[in-house]
Amino acid sequence: MITCFLSSLGKLNEIDLLLEDIIPKLKKKGNYSWMSLENPTEDEMKFIKDKFEVHPTTTEDLLSGQTRAKYEEFEEYTFIVMKSILELKENSIETNNIYLIVGKNYLITNSTQKNHTIEELKAHPKKMEALIKKGPDYLAHYIMDKEVDRYLEVKTDCSEELKNIEREFMEDQDKEILRRLFSKEVLFIELRHLAEAMTSNCTKLIKLSDNYISEDLLPNFRDVYDHLVRTADGYKSMLTRIESLNNMYISMNSMKTNETMKALTIIMALLLPLTVITGFYGMNVTLPFQGSSKAYVGIIISMLMSAAIMVYILVKQGWISKR
């Protein structure tokens, strides 16, 4: 399906692209058009390709939902592919490709799924009219800017969620908190890669070039670029915080293990002389005081004295607190 909007003589109209020849109208100065594609058929794509001299590789990308974020300059237009965030899952994100073909006096967009920014523009003709009057590059900037704002919103939400996990982690390091922490780490890595890919696109849009982007828009795209850099840096910071929590967890576990081993070692040290004494008198040979009925009292006393001596030695060595 192709929805076509034409701005002519300051007025915005929706026209049937298949019935009206738009090319002569676009040759008139001040006329601009926005063609929004939605699940286009091969025939519709062939029509767009023939009318606007779209390169075959661009046509192939428009029909594909798996194209990476990219920026390409052709003689007749500039082709931009950006990733829109649809939904955040526990450890992954669902994205939607937005394709923008920016020509001298037209903009062609395609989205693999319904896009909120594009649908909102269609629902507000006055806003759309104001943007198209300025030029197709202004409309392209608006769409990209709104999608990047969504990146910032997601980053802010993720940061708040990580803060909550950090508070819970400081109180208790149970397996559920660790599972959530590791899930967020996977999610943040994917979001960071997404922001970095879009940053690479915007790097080419903030420089003066013959790419059908007005020089007046360069500061606007620099602002978009700045938002993406801040987003990518934010995810890097969050990943560093998660790494710190992981290191803290490892250190705390190590300390607990050391304390446990220390306690077991002390117990074994206390039991060692007692074991020697009981083992000695457990031998099947003639031993001192064997014939006395009170011998067990002496053995118990010697065991208590041995334990007391071991405690004294351990306190002296600092293994056991004097308290």
C-alpha positions as CSV (number, residue, x, y, z in Angstrom):
1,M,0.0,0.0,0.0
2,I,1.3,3.5,-0.9
3,T,0.0,6.7,0.7
4,C,1.1,9.8,-1.1
5,F,1.0,13.4,0.1
6,L,1.7,16.3,-2.2
7,S,2.4,19.8,-1.0
8,S,1.6,22.2,-3.9
9,L,1.2,26.0,-3.7
10,G,1.3,25.7,0.1
11,K,-1.5,23.2,0.3
12,L,-1.3,19.6,1.3
13,N,-3.3,17.0,-0.6
14,E,-3.4,13.2,-0.5
15,I,-3.3,11.8,-4.1
16,D,-3.4,8.4,-5.7
17,L,0.1,7.8,-6.9
18,L,-1.0,5.0,-9.2
19,L,-3.5,7.2,-11.0
20,E,-1.7,10.5,-11.1
21,D,1.7,11.2,-12.6
22,I,3.5,12.9,-9.8
23,I,6.8,13.5,-11.6
24,P,5.7,16.6,-13.6
25,K,4.3,18.0,-10.4
26,L,7.5,17.5,-8.5
27,K,9.4,19.4,-11.2
28,K,7.6,22.6,-10.2
29,K,9.5,24.7,-7.7
30,G,8.1,24.5,-4.1
31,N,6.3,21.2,-4.7
32,Y,7.2,18.4,-2.3
33,S,5.9,14.9,-1.8
34,W,5.9,12.3,0.9
35,M,5.2,8.7,-0.1
36,S,4.6,6.3,2.8
37,L,4.8,2.6,2.0
38,E,3.2,0.0,4.1
39,N,3.9,-3.7,3.2
40,P,4.4,-2.8,-0.4
41,T,3.9,-5.4,-3.1
42,E,6.5,-6.2,-5.7
43,D,4.4,-4.4,-8.3
44,E,4.3,-1.3,-6.1
45,M,8.0,-1.5,-5.5
46,K,8.6,-1.8,-9.3
47,F,6.4,1.3,-9.8
48,I,8.5,3.3,-7.2
49,K,11.7,1.9,-8.8
50,D,10.8,3.0,-12.3
51,K,9.3,6.4,-11.4
52,F,12.1,7.5,-9.0
53,E,15.1,5.6,-10.5
54,V,15.6,3.7,-7.3
55,H,18.7,1.4,-7.3
56,P,18.0,-2.3,-7.3
57,T,19.9,-2.8,-4.0
58,T,17.7,-0.2,-2.4
59,T,14.6,-2.0,-3.7
60,E,15.9,-5.2,-2.2
61,D,16.5,-3.6,1.1
62,L,13.0,-2.0,1.2
63,L,11.4,-5.5,0.8
64,S,13.7,-7.0,3.4
65,G,13.0,-6.7,7.2
66,Q,16.5,-7.7,8.2
67,T,18.6,-4.9,6.7
68,R,21.1,-3.5,9.1
69,A,21.2,0.3,10.0
70,K,23.0,1.9,7.0
71,Y,23.5,5.2,5.1
72,E,24.1,5.3,1.4
73,E,24.4,8.1,-1.1
74,F,23.2,7.7,-4.7
75,E,23.1,10.2,-7.5
76,E,19.3,10.8,-7.2
77,Y,18.8,10.3,-3.5
78,T,20.2,9.4,-0.1
79,F,19.1,6.1,1.5
80,I,18.9,5.7,5.2
81,V,17.9,2.7,7.2
82,M,17.3,3.2,11.0
83,K,16.1,0.9,13.7
84,S,13.0,1.8,15.7
85,I,12.5,0.3,19.2
86,L,9.1,-1.4,19.3
87,E,9.2,-3.4,22.6
88,L,11.7,-4.3,25.3
89,K,11.6,-7.9,26.5
90,E,13.5,-9.3,29.5
91,N,16.8,-9.9,27.7
92,S,16.1,-8.8,24.2
93,I,14.5,-6.0,22.1
94,E,12.0,-6.1,19.3
95,T,13.0,-3.6,16.6
96,N,11.4,-2.3,13.4
97,N,13.3,-1.1,10.3
98,I,12.4,2.4,9.0
99,Y,13.6,3.1,5.5
100,L,14.0,6.7,4.2
101,I,14.7,7.7,0.7
102,V,15.5,11.4,0.7
103,G,15.4,13.0,-2.8
104,K,15.5,16.6,-4.0
105,N,11.8,17.2,-3.6
106,Y,10.4,13.9,-2.2
107,L,10.7,11.5,0.7
108,I,9.8,7.8,0.5
109,T,9.4,6.0,3.8
110,N,8.8,2.3,4.5
111,S,8.3,0.5,7.7
112,T,8.3,-3.3,8.2
113,Q,5.6,-2.7,10.9
114,K,3.3,0.2,11.8
115,N,5.5,3.0,13.2
116,H,4.1,5.3,15.9
117,T,5.9,8.4,14.6
118,I,4.7,7.9,11.0
119,E,1.2,7.1,12.0
120,E,1.1,10.2,14.3
121,L,2.2,12.4,11.4
122,K,-0.5,11.1,9.2
123,A,-3.1,11.8,12.0
124,H,-1.9,15.4,12.3
125,P,-2.1,17.0,8.8
126,K,-1.1,20.5,9.9
127,K,2.1,19.2,11.5
128,M,2.8,17.2,8.3
129,E,2.0,20.1,6.1
130,A,4.4,22.4,8.0
131,L,7.2,20.0,7.7
132,I,6.7,19.1,4.0
133,K,6.6,22.8,3.1
134,K,10.2,23.1,4.4
135,G,11.4,20.2,2.4
136,P,11.6,16.4,2.5
137,D,14.8,16.5,4.5
138,Y,12.9,18.3,7.4
139,L,10.4,15.5,7.4
140,A,13.1,12.9,7.4
141,H,14.8,14.7,10.3
142,Y,11.5,14.8,12.3
143,I,11.0,11.0,11.9
144,M,14.6,10.3,12.9
145,D,14.6,12.7,15.8
146,K,11.4,11.2,17.3
147,E,12.8,7.7,17.0
148,V,16.0,8.8,18.7
149,D,14.0,10.4,21.5
150,R,12.5,7.0,22.0
151,Y,16.1,5.7,22.5
152,L,16.6,8.2,25.3
153,E,13.3,7.3,27.0
154,V,14.3,3.6,26.9
155,K,17.7,4.4,28.3
156,T,16.2,6.4,31.2
157,D,13.8,3.6,32.0
158,C,16.6,1.1,31.9
159,S,18.7,3.3,34.2
160,E,15.9,3.5,36.8
161,E,15.4,-0.2,36.7
162,L,19.1,-0.9,37.2
163,K,19.0,1.4,40.2
164,N,16.2,-0.7,41.8
165,I,18.1,-3.9,41.1
166,E,21.2,-2.4,42.7
167,R,19.3,-1.5,45.9
168,E,17.9,-5.0,46.1
169,F,21.3,-6.5,45.4
170,M,22.8,-4.6,48.4
171,E,20.2,-6.0,50.7
172,D,20.2,-9.6,49.4
173,Q,22.2,-11.4,46.7
174,D,19.8,-14.2,45.9
175,K,19.6,-16.1,42.6
176,E,16.6,-14.2,41.3
177,I,18.3,-10.8,41.6
178,L,21.4,-12.2,39.9
179,R,19.3,-13.7,37.1
180,R,17.7,-10.3,36.5
181,L,21.1,-8.6,36.6
182,F,22.5,-11.0,33.9
183,S,19.4,-10.5,31.8
184,K,19.8,-6.8,31.9
185,E,23.4,-7.1,30.9
186,V,22.4,-9.0,27.7
187,L,19.7,-6.4,27.0
188,F,22.0,-3.4,27.6
189,I,24.7,-4.8,25.3
190,E,22.1,-5.2,22.5
191,L,20.8,-1.6,23.1
192,R,24.3,-0.2,23.1
193,H,25.1,-1.9,19.8
194,L,21.8,-0.5,18.4
195,A,22.7,3.1,19.5
196,E,26.2,2.8,18.2
197,A,25.0,1.7,14.7
198,M,22.6,4.7,14.6
199,T,25.5,6.9,15.7
200,S,27.5,5.8,12.8
201,N,24.6,6.8,10.5
202,C,24.3,10.2,12.0
203,T,28.0,10.8,11.7
204,K,27.5,11.2,8.0
205,L,24.5,13.4,8.4
206,I,26.3,16.1,10.4
207,K,28.8,16.9,7.7
208,L,28.2,19.2,4.7
209,S,27.6,17.0,1.7
210,D,25.7,16.7,-1.5
211,N,23.2,14.3,0.1
212,Y,19.9,16.2,-0.3
213,I,20.2,17.3,3.3
214,S,19.9,21.1,3.8
215,E,22.8,22.9,5.4
216,D,20.3,24.5,7.8
217,L,19.5,21.1,9.2
218,L,23.1,20.2,10.1
219,P,22.7,21.7,13.7
220,N,19.5,19.6,14.1
221,F,21.2,16.4,13.1
222,R,24.1,17.3,15.4
223,D,21.6,17.4,18.2
224,V,20.3,13.9,17.1
225,Y,23.9,12.7,17.0
226,D,24.5,14.1,20.5
227,H,21.5,12.2,21.8
228,L,22.7,9.0,20.3
229,V,26.2,9.4,21.8
230,R,24.7,10.1,25.2
231,T,22.5,7.0,24.8
232,A,25.4,4.8,23.9
233,D,27.6,6.2,26.7
234,G,24.7,5.7,29.1
235,Y,24.6,2.0,28.3
236,K,28.3,1.7,28.6
237,S,28.1,3.2,32.0
238,M,25.3,0.8,33.0
239,L,27.3,-2.1,31.8
240,T,30.2,-0.9,33.9
241,R,27.9,-0.7,36.9
242,I,26.7,-4.3,36.3
243,E,30.3,-5.4,36.0
244,S,31.1,-3.8,39.3
245,L,28.1,-5.6,40.9
246,N,29.4,-8.9,39.5
247,N,32.9,-8.2,40.9
248,M,31.3,-7.3,44.2
249,Y,29.3,-10.5,44.2
250,I,32.4,-12.5,43.5
251,S,34.3,-10.7,46.3
252,M,31.5,-11.2,48.8
253,N,31.3,-14.9,47.9
254,S,35.1,-15.2,48.3
255,M,34.9,-13.6,51.7
256,K,32.1,-15.9,52.8
257,T,34.1,-18.9,51.6
258,N,37.2,-17.7,53.4
259,E,35.2,-17.2,56.6
260,T,33.8,-20.7,56.3
261,M,37.2,-22.2,55.7
262,K,38.6,-20.2,58.6
263,A,35.9,-21.5,61.0
264,L,36.4,-25.1,59.8
265,T,40.2,-24.8,60.3
266,I,39.7,-23.5,63.8
267,I,37.4,-26.4,64.6
268,M,39.8,-28.9,63.2
269,A,42.7,-27.2,65.2
270,L,40.7,-27.6,68.4
271,L,39.8,-31.2,67.7
272,L,43.3,-32.3,66.7
273,P,44.8,-32.7,70.2
274,L,41.6,-34.3,71.4
275,T,41.7,-36.8,68.6
276,V,45.3,-37.6,69.4
277,I,44.5,-38.3,73.0
278,T,41.4,-40.4,72.3
279,G,43.2,-42.2,69.5
280,F,46.2,-42.9,71.9
281,Y,44.0,-44.4,74.6
282,G,42.0,-46.3,72.0
283,M,44.9,-48.5,71.1
284,N,44.7,-52.2,72.0
285,V,48.0,-52.2,74.1
286,T,48.9,-51.8,77.7
287,L,48.7,-48.0,78.6
288,P,49.4,-45.9,81.8
289,F,46.4,-45.7,84.2
290,Q,44.6,-48.4,82.3
291,G,43.8,-50.3,85.5
292,S,42.4,-47.2,87.3
293,S,38.7,-46.7,87.4
294,K,39.3,-42.9,87.6
295,A,41.5,-42.7,84.5
296,Y,38.8,-41.2,82.4
297,V,38.8,-38.1,84.7
298,G,42.4,-37.4,83.9
299,I,41.9,-38.0,80.2
300,I,39.0,-35.5,80.2
301,I,41.1,-32.9,82.1
302,S,44.0,-33.4,79.7
303,M,41.7,-33.0,76.7
304,L,40.2,-29.8,78.2
305,M,43.7,-28.4,78.9
306,S,44.8,-29.3,75.3
307,A,41.8,-27.4,73.9
308,A,42.5,-24.4,76.2
309,I,46.1,-24.3,75.0
310,M,45.0,-24.4,71.4
311,V,42.5,-21.6,72.0
312,Y,45.3,-19.5,73.6
313,I,47.6,-20.1,70.7
314,L,44.9,-19.2,68.2
315,V,44.0,-16.0,70.1
316,K,47.7,-15.1,70.2
317,Q,48.0,-15.6,66.4
318,G,44.9,-13.4,65.9
319,W,42.8,-16.2,64.3
320,I,40.2,-15.9,67.1
321,S,39.0,-12.5,68.5
322,K,39.8,-11.9,72.2
323,R,36.1,-11.2,72.6
